[in-house]
Amino acid sequence: MSLAALLALARWSLWIGMFSAALLLGVFTLPPVDVLGAVAGVLSDPSVMLLALAVTIIPLVGAVLERTGRMDTLVANMRIGRRAFVALSPAILGMLPMPGGALLSSPMVERAGGAPADVRAAVNVWFRHALLLIYPLSPSLIAAAKLAGLEVWDVIPFQLPAFALTCLLGYIFLLRLYSGKLAYTSAFSLRGLLVPLGILLIAPALDFVLKSVAPLPVPELATAIGVSVSLALGIWGMLGPRQLIALARKARPWRFGLIIVGMFAYLAVFKSSGAPEALAELPLTPHLLSVGVGLLLGLATGREQAPASIVVPVFLASFGTLSPWGFAVMYFSIYIGFVMSPVHPCVTVSAEYAGTTLGGLLRRLLAPSAIALGAALAASFLVF
């Protein structure tokens, strides 16, 4: 019942779905005081609160770059070939989780031309999310790694094979269908390239450096500092306090922070409810759980956070620990379902903008997704 409530409400509001599912699970398994205690423990955990703060700031950075026009200047000054352009422009825009983000990268892909409509839509979806497999400020990756008891910088090396395979399959099945060269109408600006790129990269750079050399009391403090500096550089000399407040009201970035709090509230209630011991008795194999269930939940929800918040706790309850390699297999399986999901907003938006059908887009993604899933399943037998 709890998982059904989570999956149903996640399509409307993921953070409300998380809290509702936690409450429903707690009502049937715990005294009210224990439910409150589990949630209070999450709210008083500085690592969770700092992570929620950082994840709230990340989409605001993206909104600032879009509002100031710096994202457009970054893409306009990437003097590269057509194939590289249609892969990198959505990938760069996808590094920051912005509401309706696919509508930002779709015009770039459309402007490049050079391929049929269903291919253009598929490229936008496939490459828009590829970097999120290894991007250290991806909210989904950060949260999933923390749920598994892992540090995001520790899991990234194990994510590299999935990222490389994603890029290779995208090239074989999509980019090779492009032809011709890309024409630029404006003069190249080194400043237009480096300034927005620096704003984007300063956050993960500071996060890595501070976690590596500074004795911080809570590792998530480094992430919060990094994204705060990125936001400060983004608004410096460009936006005033009133403009920033208006932008925040429009972007509503606090939703992303509430998702993080909701995920850990659900995990806390789940651990206290007795569900881990009950689920450990089920005849689930690690392959079925990590690949099969992960894929299906990704398809059903069109998200990464909700499936991770379900599969990771169940895996830990059933098998004890999740290694970085095991995490990579599970996360990639969820990712494949997420990319292919018809309820994934980027999928429907990309098809509509390119002027193709949802079926046409999904047919273009079917072959690379099937091969990627086969690779994840094969890897699961090596890992588990």
ZAMARGU-4260 file (C-alpha; in steps of 0.2 Angstrom, whole numbers, plus 5000, padded with zeros to 4 digits):
<rodrens>
0) 5000/5000/5000 | 5014/5012/5004 | 5023/5009/4988 | 5007/5010/4978 | 5004/5027/4986
5) 5022/5033/4982 | 5020/5028/4964 | 5003/5035/4962 | 5007/5052/4970 | 5025/5053/4962
10) 5017/5058/4945 | 5009/5073/4953 | 5022/5078/4967 | 5037/5067/4971 | 5040/5075/4988
15) 5022/5073/4994 | 5022/5055/4988 | 5037/5052/4998 | 5030/5059/5014 | 5013/5051/5011
20) 5021/5034/5008 | 5031/5036/5024 | 5016/5041/5034 | 5005/5027/5027 | 5019/5014/5031
25) 5021/5021/5049 | 5003/5021/5053 | 5001/5002/5050 | 5018/4997/5058 | 5023/5009/5071
30) 5016/5019/5086 | 5014/5037/5081 | 5028/5042/5093 | 5040/5031/5083 | 5034/5038/5067
35) 5037/5056/5073 | 5054/5051/5080 | 5060/5044/5064 | 5055/5059/5054 | 5062/5070/5068
40) 5079/5061/5066 | 5080/5065/5048 | 5075/5084/5051 | 5089/5085/5064 | 5102/5076/5053
45) 5114/5090/5047 | 5120/5079/5033 | 5102/5077/5026 | 5098/5096/5028 | 5114/5102/5020
50) 5111/5090/5006 | 5093/5096/5004 | 5100/5114/5004 | 5112/5110/4990 | 5099/5102/4979
55) 5088/5117/4982 | 5102/5128/4975 | 5107/5118/4960 | 5091/5121/4950 | 5092/5139/4955
60) 5109/5141/4947 | 5102/5134/4931 | 5087/5146/4931 | 5100/5160/4934 | 5110/5155/4919
65) 5095/5154/4908 | 5088/5171/4914 | 5104/5180/4911 | 5106/5172/4894 | 5123/5164/4899
70) 5117/5147/4894 | 5113/5153/4877 | 5130/5161/4875 | 5139/5145/4881 | 5130/5134/4868
75) 5132/5147/4854 | 5151/5148/4857 | 5154/5129/4856 | 5162/5129/4839 | 5161/5111/4836
80) 5154/5099/4822 | 5135/5096/4820 | 5136/5079/4829 | 5145/5085/4844 | 5134/5100/4845
85) 5118/5090/4846 | 5125/5079/4859 | 5134/5091/4870 | 5121/5105/4870 | 5107/5095/4878
90) 5120/5086/4889 | 5126/5103/4896 | 5109/5110/4899 | 5104/5093/4907 | 5118/5096/4921
95) 5106/5107/4930 | 5088/5101/4934 | 5077/5114/4928 | 5058/5113/4926 | 5054/5110/4908
100) 5072/5108/4904 | 5069/5098/4888 | 5061/5114/4881 | 5078/5123/4883 | 5088/5110/4874
105) 5075/5106/4861 | 5078/5123/4851 | 5097/5120/4851 | 5094/5102/4843 | 5081/5109/4831
110) 5092/5123/4826 | 5106/5111/4821 | 5095/5101/4810 | 5103/5088/4799 | 5092/5073/4804
115) 5074/5067/4803 | 5062/5073/4817 | 5061/5057/4827 | 5080/5056/4827 | 5081/5074/4833
120) 5069/5071/4847 | 5078/5055/4852 | 5095/5064/4853 | 5088/5077/4864 | 5081/5064/4876
125) 5096/5052/4876 | 5110/5064/4878 | 5101/5076/4889 | 5103/5064/4903 | 5119/5055/4899
130) 5131/5066/4909 | 5119/5063/4925 | 5127/5046/4926 | 5143/5053/4931 | 5139/5072/4936
135) 5144/5074/4955 | 5130/5087/4957 | 5116/5076/4950 | 5103/5077/4964 | 5097/5059/4959
140) 5115/5052/4960 | 5119/5061/4976 | 5103/5055/4985 | 5104/5037/4978 | 5122/5035/4983
145) 5119/5042/5001 | 5104/5030/5003 | 5116/5016/4999 | 5129/5022/5011 | 5141/5028/4998
150) 5150/5044/4994 | 5146/5051/4977 | 5164/5053/4972 | 5167/5035/4976 | 5153/5028/4965
155) 5157/5039/4950 | 5172/5029/4944 | 5161/5014/4944 | 5148/5023/4933 | 5160/5027/4919
160) 5157/5011/4910 | 5138/5014/4909 | 5142/5032/4903 | 5154/5026/4890 | 5141/5013/4884
165) 5128/5026/4883 | 5138/5038/4873 | 5144/5024/4861 | 5126/5018/4858 | 5120/5036/4856
170) 5133/5038/4842 | 5129/5022/4833 | 5110/5023/4833 | 5108/5042/4833 | 5122/5053/4829
175) 5128/5043/4814 | 5111/5048/4806 | 5116/5066/4805 | 5124/5074/4790 | 5131/5091/4784
180) 5140/5104/4794 | 5134/5117/4806 | 5134/5135/4801 | 5137/5149/4814 | 5130/5166/4812
185) 5140/5176/4825 | 5158/5179/4830 | 5166/5167/4842 | 5168/5174/4860 | 5180/5166/4872
190) 5172/5175/4887 | 5155/5169/4881 | 5161/5152/4882 | 5172/5152/4898 | 5161/5163/4910
195) 5146/5151/4910 | 5157/5136/4909 | 5166/5142/4924 | 5150/5145/4934 | 5144/5127/4930
200) 5161/5119/4934 | 5166/5129/4950 | 5153/5119/4961 | 5159/5102/4958 | 5177/5107/4958
205) 5175/5115/4975 | 5165/5100/4981 | 5179/5088/4976 | 5193/5099/4983 | 5184/5103/5000
210) 5180/5085/5003 | 5198/5080/4998 | 5208/5092/5009 | 5197/5101/5022 | 5192/5092/5038
215) 5174/5096/5037 | 5162/5090/5051 | 5149/5085/5038 | 5154/5081/5020 | 5138/5088/5012
220) 5144/5105/5018 | 5157/5105/5004 | 5142/5102/4991 | 5132/5117/4999 | 5147/5128/4998
225) 5151/5124/4980 | 5134/5127/4974 | 5132/5143/4984 | 5148/5150/4976 | 5141/5145/4959
230) 5125/5154/4962 | 5134/5169/4969 | 5145/5170/4953 | 5129/5168/4942 | 5120/5182/4950
235) 5135/5194/4952 | 5132/5210/4942 | 5117/5202/4933 | 5103/5200/4945 | 5097/5210/4961
240) 5088/5202/4976 | 5071/5206/4970 | 5074/5198/4953 | 5082/5183/4961 | 5067/5181/4973
245) 5055/5182/4958 | 5065/5169/4949 | 5065/5157/4963 | 5046/5159/4965 | 5044/5154/4946
250) 5057/5140/4947 | 5051/5133/4964 | 5068/5125/4968 | 5063/5120/4986 | 5054/5106/4978
255) 5070/5097/4975 | 5076/5099/4993 | 5059/5093/4999 | 5062/5077/4988 | 5078/5074/4997
260) 5070/5076/5015 | 5056/5065/5009 | 5067/5051/5003 | 5076/5050/5019 | 5060/5051/5030
265) 5054/5036/5020 | 5070/5027/5023 | 5069/5031/5041 | 5051/5024/5043 | 5055/5009/5032
270) 5070/5004/5043 | 5060/5006/5059 | 5044/4997/5052 | 5050/4979/5052 | 5048/4979/5033
275) 5067/4976/5030 | 5065/4959/5040 | 5049/4954/5031 | 5056/4958/5014 | 5072/4949/5017
280) 5062/4933/5018 | 5056/4936/5000 | 5064/4925/4986 | 5072/4939/4977 | 5088/4938/4968
285) 5100/4953/4967 | 5099/4952/4948 | 5080/4953/4948 | 5079/4966/4961 | 5093/4978/4954
290) 5089/4976/4936 | 5071/4970/4934 | 5063/4980/4947 | 5074/4995/4945 | 5070/4995/4926
295) 5051/4993/4929 | 5050/5007/4942 | 5060/5018/4931 | 5047/5015/4917 | 5032/5017/4929
300) 5037/5033/4937 | 5048/5042/4923 | 5060/5047/4938 | 5076/5041/4946 | 5073/5046/4964
305) 5057/5036/4967 | 5064/5020/4961 | 5080/5022/4970 | 5071/5026/4986 | 5062/5009/4984
310) 5075/4998/4977 | 5090/5003/4988 | 5082/5000/5005 | 5074/4983/4999 | 5091/4978/4992
315) 5100/4983/5009 | 5087/4974/5019 | 5088/4958/5008 | 5107/4957/5005 | 5115/4968/5018
320) 5127/4979/5008 | 5128/4987/4991 | 5145/4988/4983 | 5149/5002/4971 | 5149/4990/4957
325) 5132/4984/4962 | 5126/5002/4964 | 5131/5006/4946 | 5122/4991/4939 | 5106/4996/4949
330) 5107/5014/4945 | 5110/5011/4926 | 5095/4999/4926 | 5084/5013/4934 | 5091/5025/4922
335) 5087/5015/4906 | 5069/5014/4912 | 5068/5032/4916 | 5075/5037/4899 | 5062/5026/4890
340) 5047/5030/4901 | 5032/5038/4892 | 5028/5047/4908 | 5045/5055/4908 | 5041/5074/4904
345) 5057/5076/4893 | 5051/5062/4882 | 5034/5069/4878 | 5041/5087/4877 | 5055/5082/4865
350) 5043/5073/4853 | 5031/5087/4853 | 5044/5100/4850 | 5052/5090/4836 | 5035/5087/4827
355) 5036/5068/4829 | 5025/5055/4838 | 5029/5048/4855 | 5030/5031/4846 | 5042/5036/4834
360) 5054/5043/4847 | 5053/5027/4858 | 5056/5016/4843 | 5072/5026/4840 | 5077/5023/4858
365) 5072/5005/4859 | 5088/4997/4851 | 5101/5007/4861 | 5090/5004/4877 | 5089/4986/4874
370) 5107/4984/4872 | 5111/4994/4887 | 5099/4984/4898 | 5107/4968/4891 | 5124/4975/4897
375) 5117/4979/4914 | 5109/4961/4916 | 5126/4953/4911 | 5136/4964/4922 | 5124/4959/4937
380) 5129/4941/4935 | 5147/4947/4937 | 5144/4959/4951 | 5132/4949/4962
</rodrens>
